[in-house]
């Protein structure tokens, strides 16, 4: 839900004033782009028949359990505007204290992040948002490149992007699960590493990455069309 607004906000932070025609083209290209409901439906469609009846039963059982409901509530709460800000401030402070105060919890956070492919998912979002941003800046400068050339530029930042995402993911976990007992955190980690949990996140990441890439490239194409560099 925040991808489109995030791109629009990022263009406003560029020091150099952008041409008026670019602002108009950006508005046109963003209209309907990165629609959360559309993307969710596309992800679900790509995941159809990817999970077995046993997997679905195991997933449903966990998320209907008291722990599953509790963890889901914590994750939803921390994903809102206030939660996102708190993850950056309180999460950073909590994480800094864990190596000495609770190293076992710290290791579980690292394992959870790995089990749900949090860094890979974040990278998929960041790279595609960067693709959209680079596309826009090149378009504004009158230097449109091919999709392949743009991705080469974007991937040059992938190492730094992954480092930032991993740090943010750890801070987010430290804040989100701060009040979850160590025992419940272990149980949650066990579920995520289970066959059903593992297959779900693997399939979700694959579907998510494909849908994100399609949306980003569609946005880039519409932007160049609006700027007059490509045909509709």
N, C-alpha and C positions, 0 to 999 in steps of 0.2 A: 504493500500500500504506500510505502514511502519512497519507492524508486523514482517515479515520475516527478513528484515534488522535490526530491533530492537533486535531480538533474537541473531543474529550473532554478533552485536555490544556489547550486554550485556555479551556474553561469553568472549569477549576480555578484559572486565574490571575485570574479576575474578583474584585476586592476584596470586593464585597458577597457574603455567604453566600447561596447559592441555595436555594430551598425544597426540602425533601426530595422532594416530589412531582415536581419538575422533574428531579432526579437520576434518579429511577426512570423517568420518561418518556424521558429522554435515552438511558438504557441500552436501553430497548425500541426506540426509533427508530433507534439505531445498529446494532442487531443485523441483520446482513446488508447494511447500507448501505455504499456505496462499496467493494464487493467487487472486488478487483483482477482476479481471473480473469474474473468476470462482465463487468466493464467492458472488459477486453481483448477478450473474445469479441464484445461488442457493437460495439466499434470496428472489429474485423476484418470483421464482417458488413456494416457500413456502407461499408467500403472495397472490398467485393467488386465486381469488374468496373470499378473506377474507374481502374485502371492497365492500360496496354496490355501485351501480351506482350513488346514491346521494352523497356518501362520495367522490367518485372519481371526480364528477363534482365540489363539493365544494373545494376540494384540487386544482384542475386545475384552478379554478377561482381565488383563492387566489394567487397562485404562478405566474399567468399571470398578476396580478395587479401590479401597480407601486410599492407598498409597498413590495409585495412578491418578485419582481425582485430585489429591493434594498437590502432587507434583505439577499436574496440568494447570491448576489454579495459580501456583507460584510462577510458572512460566508465562502465563497470560498477564498476570499482574506486572511482571517486570518488563513486559514488551510495550507497555503504554508510554506516553510522553514522559511522565514523571519517573517511571522505572528506567527508561533509557538514560536519563540524566543521572539518576542515582547509581547506575552501574558504572558510570565513568568516575564518579566521585567516591561514594562509599565503597563501591566494588574495588577500586584501586587501593584504598586504605586497608580493607579486609584482606585482600590478596597479599599485600606487603607483609602482613603479620603472620600469615599461615606457615611459612617455613620454620619458624621457631615455636609458634603456639599450637599448630595442628598439622604437622607434615602428612599424616595419614589422609586427612581431608584434601590436602593439596594434590596428592597423588591420585585420589579418586576423581577430582576435577579434571586432571590431565587425561585420565582414562576415559571419562565420559565424553570429553571433547573429541577424542580420537574415535570412540565407538560410534558417535553420531555424525562423524565427518564434518564437524562444525567449521573447520578451517577451509575444507574444500568447498563447502556450500557458500561460505562468506567470500571466497575467492571468485566463485562463479558470479556472484552478485557484483562484486567490486570490478572485475574485469569487464563485464558487460556495461556497467555504468561508465567506466572509463572509456570504453569503446564509443558510447553515446556522446560523452563529453568531447573526446578528441575529434569525433566526426563533426560536432558542432563548431568547434574552434577552427578546424581546417576549412569548414564551409564558410565561416565568417571571414576568414582570411583570403578566401577565393582560391584555395588550394585543395580541392577535393581529391582524395586518393581512393584506391580500390579497397574493398573490405579486407583483403589479405594484407595490404600495406598498413592499414590502420591497426590490425591485430598485432602486427610485428612491433609497432610503436607501443602498444598497450602492454604487451607481454614483457617488455623491457623493465617494467616496474613490478613484475610478479613477485620477486623475492621480498622486496620491501612491503608489498601488499600483504603477503602471507604472514610476515612477522607482526604487522599491525593487527591483523585479524586474530591471530593466536592470542596476542595480549588482550585484545578486547573480549575475546571469548572467555578467557580465564577470569577477567574482571567481572564479566557478566555472570559466570557461574558462581563466583564467590559471593556476589550480591544476591542472586536469585535463590540459592539454596542455603543461605546463611543460617536460617533457623531450622533446617531439616537435620534431624539427628544423624549421627554418623552411621548408625545401623540402617536407617531408612535409605541413606545415600548409597550404602553398599548394595542394598536390595535393588535400588533403581539402576545402579551400574550393572548388576547381574542381568537384569531384564534387557538392558540395551545391548549387552553382549550375547544375548541368547540368539538362537537361530532365527526366530521370528523378528526380534528387534533389529538384528543385523541386516537381514534381508530387506526389511521395510526401509531402513535408512539408505541402503545401497540403491534400491530401486527408486526411491524418492529423489535422491541426489542426481541420478542419471536423468530422470524425467525433468527435474527442475532445471538442470543445466541446459538441456535441449530447448525447453520452453523459453528460458531467459535469453539464449542466443538468438532464437527466432525473433523474439520481441525487440531485442537491441538492434538487430540488422534491419528489421522492418522500420524501426524508428529512424535509423540512419538513412534508409532509402527515402522515406517520406520527407526528411529534412532536406536532402539534396534536391528532391523534386520541387519542394517549396522554394528553394533558393535558385532553381532554374538550371541545376547542373545535370539532372537526369530527367528522363521521361517517366511519367506516371506508369 
